[in-house]
Amino acid sequence: MEMPEEHVSDLLAGYALGCLDEEERINVSRHLGRCAQCRAELSAQQETVDLLAFSGPMLTPPPDLKQKVLNSVKYNHALLSKREPVDKKTPSIPGVLRSFFSNPLSLALGGLALLLVVVLAVNNLLLIQQNQDLQAHLSASQMHVVTLASTSNAPQAVGYMMVFANEKYGTLTIHNAPGLDSTHQYQLWLVKDGKRFNGGVFSVNEDGYGVLQISADLPLETYQSFGVTIEPFGGSAAPTGKKVFGSKS
């Protein structure tokens, strides 16, 4: 009895980032062609990769922190308003500081404010470090992004490709593309010396978002241009439908 094939969930993040070695990429690509569950998981991973250079995980203060601070301010203000004024002269700075630190409520309020400042500072440091790590990885991989220009057949669509130096593999990401019926798919074409080679087929979700993991016979940077057309489901041997995107490498 043939054992079921194991999923490749632990490799999908590296696959989406393009940082697996060649053997791992080939194995993951073959598995994705047979496993709908891993393809769906990869789509979610790719959405995270698309946003990684612009945002990071936010460290959110406790949900009740804001209300605690406001309650402390109101309570402290109520207590101070009941006190009889002792001296109408302008208080000195040392006197203000002594008054502040002698009041437990003021100390609590100051502690909450300090906690909030620390949380925000740590979050900023994490974002800076994460962006630096990502930029270093991309620089080391010699990756560049090819923007795909949309045509009048999909004027609101946006597309781009991640192409790595000397690599036959890359990622195509499409946003705001028109939805297609169940008998059609989008197909990527790799153009070299006037000849068009199949780069793969893909579909988009209800939001017009789609991802294609590209596996070519030659390094992607050797192709002069790229194009995306609408073809029958499963793809065509040569372009037959409307052109949606076109680009130079």
MOFEN-V360853 format. One record per run of one state. SS is the DSSP state (H for helix, E for strand, C for the rest). FROM is the first residue (numbers start at 1). TO is the last residue. If there is no record, write none. Layout:
ss = [SS,SS]
from = [FROM,FROM]
to = [TO,TO]
This chain:
ss = [C,H,C,H,C,H,C,H,C,H,C,H,C,E,C,H,C,E,C,E,C,E,C,E,C,E,C,H,C,E,C,E,C]
from = [1,9,18,22,33,36,53,65,83,93,103,104,142,143,151,152,155,158,165,169,176,184,193,195,203,210,216,220,223,225,233,243,249]
to = [8,17,21,32,35,52,64,82,92,102,103,141,142,150,151,154,157,164,168,175,183,192,194,202,209,215,219,222,224,232,242,248,249]
